[in-house]
Amino acid sequence: MRSEHSLQAGSIVDVLERVLDKGVVIAGDIRINLADVELLTIKIRLIVASIDKAKEIGLDWWETDPHFSSRAPEPERKQVDGRDYLLDILDLERLI
């Protein structure tokens, strides 16, 4: 029984290693219509990959997002009518 459990754990680790090495993309759309009127569309895109694989295919958004990296640049600010406005939605989200 012990060898069967270790064999299953080994195969799970192998599958996980392969998924992270190669990457997996899951995509789908959900649409809700009523009488031929589109009420809601949800587009789902999920990528599961290692950080190295993600960088290899050009995904590195976490390096420039201030929520994930302290090295990310500060968002731009703009002066309008003498007031300082941040050109980012993050401050608006904090106000809500």
Long-range contacts (C-beta under 8 A, 24 or more apart in sequence): 19-48, 19-49, 20-48, 20-49, 20-50, 20-53, 21-50, 21-53, 22-49, 22-53, 23-47, 23-48, 23-49, 23-50, 23-53, 23-54, 23-57, 24-48, 24-49, 66-90
